[in-house]
Structure formats: C-alpha cells, structure tokens
Amino acid sequence: MSQTTTAAQAPLTDGALRWIPFLVAAAFFMENLDATVITTALPQMAASFGVAPARLSIGMSAYMLALAVFIPVSGWLADRFGPRRVFCSAIVVFTLASLLCGLCTSLWQFTAARILQGLGGAMMVPVGRLVVLRNTQRKDLVRAIATITWPGLVAPVIGPPVGGLITTWLSWHWIFLLNVPLGVIAWLVALRLIRGDGAQSRPFDAFGFVSSGIGCSAVMMGLEAASHQPVAPLWVGVLLLGGLAALAVTVWHMRRVGNPLVDLSALRIPTFAVTIVGGSLFRIAIGSAPFLLPLMFQLAFGLSAVQSGMLMLALFAGNLCMKAATSWIMRRFGFRNVLVGNGLLVAVGFAACAGLMPDTPLPIIAAVLFFGGLCRSMQFTALNTIGFSDVPQARMTGATTLFSVFQQMNAGMGIAFGALALRIAEVVHGQLAGTPGVSEFHLAFGLVALIALLAVGDSLLLARNAGAEVSGHTPAEATIANQSRRTSR
C-alpha cells in the first residue's frame, strides 16, 4: 500500500505531552455525559416539543446510530487529513450541534441536531485516543490511558443526577448549551497543544463504509429494541441477525481488499485480542450496572430517586480512588495477574450486589458499590492499556478505530443484557407482570457476575510477561534468571 505524506509530524513539547491526555479526557467526558444526561430530562423536553415522552427515544436513537455509522470512518479521516485537524473539527461539530440541540423547538429539529452531534462524537472518541497513543511513550501509557478511561466510567453514573439538577433548577436547554463554552475552551486548547500532524493519502473503502454502517446500525437498533418493554422478538431477531450478517460480510471484505476502511490485522496480536474478546464481555457486564442498580434501589428496595443517586456516587468515588494506584499495581503484579485476579474481584462485586437486601444498611450498600467501583476502574484501565501495548504505530489507526467500534457497541450491549437478565429472572420466578422484586434483581446480578467471570478466561491465555514493556513488571522467573546470571559472573 503506497502512502504519500503531505505534512510533517511536528514534535510535541513536554508540556503538551503531559496535558493532551487531560484534553482528550475532557472531550470524552463531554461526549459521554451528553449521551446519558438527557434521560432525566425527557419529560420536560417532551412537554416543550408537544409530543409524548416515548417519542423522544428517536432523538437518543439518532445519536447512537450516528456514532455506530461514523466511528468506522474516523480512522480513514484521521489518516487522510491528520488527527489534529480531524479532532479539532470534531470538537467544533459537536459544540455547534450542542448549540442547535439547545435551540430546537420541535422533535424533528432535535433529531437532526442529534445526528450532527453523533457525527462529532464519533470523530472525537477514536481520533482523540489516537492522538494520545501516537504521542505517548510506552512507559507512560498506563498513566495516559488511566486518564482518558475515567469518562467512560464516570459519565453513566453521574449523568442522570446531573441532568435532573439542571432540569430542575434551570431548563433542559442548558444540558446542551453548557457544552458550548466547554467546547470552545477544548477547541482552543487543542489548537495550542496538538501540533500539525502527518496526513496520508489512501483510497476510501466505500463498500466497507456502507456494509459496516448497515451492520453496526442494525445491531445497535436491535440491542436498543431488546432493552425496551415489551420486547418484539421478531423485530429484535431480524435486526440482530441482519446486522451480524452485514458485519460478517464486512469482515470478509476487509480481509480481502488492499486498503480496507478498518485494518483488522491488530486482532492477530494477543494483547489486543484480549481487550476485544474478554474486554467486550467485561464492558457488557459493567454497562449493565448503571441500568440495574437504580432500578433495584427504587423498585425493589423502595428508595427514593435522591437516595438511589447518592448511592450510585459510591461507584464514582471508587473509580476515582483507584486511579492513583493503577500504575503501581500493574508494575507490581503485571497485566496478566491483574486481569485475572482483579477480574475475579469484579465478579465478586456483582455477586455481592446479588446479596443486598432492602434492610441492608445504606453504608454497607455504599461500601459494596465503592468496592465495585475500585475493581472495575482497575480492570478498565488494565484492559485499555494492554490492548495497545504491543500494537505498532503502523497499525495504531486501525486498532484504535476497531476498539472504538466495540466500545460503543458494548455500551448498548450492557444495557440490553441488563434488561435481558432481568427478563430472564422474571420468567424463572414466574413474575411476568407487575414490578420485579428483590429475587428477580438478585438473579439478574447473578447472571451479570457470570458474564464477568467468563471474561476472565480470555486473560488466562496471556503470557506471564504480556505487556511488560508498558507495565514495567518483571515476572519472578525472569528476575531469578537475571540474579543467577549476575551470580555466575
């Protein structure tokens, strides 16, 4: 494949290298928060548009579908025009779309603005990560990935309560309008920190774009339909099977052509494959928590929305508290031991949720959630870091794009699996009508714990020294061998 460089890569200063991960994390947080914050504002938005609240789901679906369609093309755009130009443009598009969302007066205006906002978000997520990965030395990768990982953990937890506060004290318009000053600041900082980067000319894979767009959209729509009640099994089946078939054709096509839209060769790297296969199972399990926990607290435990929201903040606290220790833990124990041992603790955390009762003291519930937040933060950072530890720069664009596609689809799968697990629990207990009770939620969390446990199996196949260059961990046998060589001398 011939590639012609059209711009030189300018070296970044030490200050820029230190602050770019925080810039990308802020952009990710803005995008991830916007995807969850509107859930509590739907009634007020529906009244403003003069439609039933259920019809607002089209605006949420439009955003999700735009992400699914345009994430695969983000890698090609980054190569064609340069990550700096694409990332800064994505911030502009997202910010402008946020302004339009806040100014909308009808449902169809809102839907169109959300599609534009999804386009901007689809560029920010993978291209921002690519900027970090291309400009971070391997020894600093753990710290950088830990920084840009937390928005995906925090936003789903704090999004609904933040949306409730904004809607209560201001109006739903400010959910979107607050993005405008944040976006302007992020754009100015990005222009200052990120230097001009190389652009490469390569053909556009139109067939891959269309087939991947159809496949990802159908799968995401099927997952969303599966998470709604009542479920239409035929419609869900058609969407999921049709989407998977389109994705299978996409994979077949991309393995045959010389210039695929997404380079799949990174899947041959064991450390990257583990973050896609086992990592997907883990992200599905984690994604079910923000869906199942508030429902259990309010429907089965009888807690208020405020109490439920405050308890969910314990997850947020656990996420943040673990960040300071991630580098030391991975350097001390290595990626394989962390992924296996901490993965088991993640499953234990879900099993502990299955043991909570309505009369369990609130501090005990908060402690369980705090423990879960610690473990899932560690696992997220370990999986996201090891995934790129052995990927060469030539494959980084494809790996980043592929990772972003799976990450986005896993988010939808998490909610869908949480709804499916709860539905299975209702069928098992004969609770086919009415409100699910404590036993139904306990069984649902048991199924989630099982998924988290299955995710650990993939990590067992890793070599003991997997990702050692990034983690800084030296396996015991290597240490002993080095000591023996020094003694023999």
Buried (B, 14 or more C-beta within 10 A) or exposed (E): EEEEEEBEBEEBEEEBBBBBBBBBBBBBBBBBBBBBBBBBBBEBBBEBBEBEEEEBEBBBBBBBBBBBBBBBBBBBBBBBBBBBBBBBBBBBBBBBBBBBBBEBEEBEBBBBBBBBBBBBBBBBBBBBBBBBBBBBEBEBBBBBBBBBBBBBBBBBBBBBBBBBEBBEEEBBBBBBBBBBEBBEBBBEBBEEBBBEBBBBEBEEBEBBBBBBBBBBBBBBBBBBBBBEEEBEEEEBEBBBEBBBBBBEBBBEBBEEEEBBBBBBBBBEBBBBBBBBBBBBBBBBBBBBBBBBBBBBBBBBBEBEBEBBBBBBBBBBBBBBEBBEBBBEBBBEBBBBBBBBBBBBBBBBBBBBBBEBEEEEEBEEBBBBBBBBBBBBBBBBBBBBBBBBBBBEEEBBBBBBBBBBBBBBBBBBBBBBBBBBBBBBBBEEBEBEEEEBBBBBBBBBBBBBBBBBBBBBEBBEEBEBBBBBEBBBBEBEEEEEEEEEEEEEE
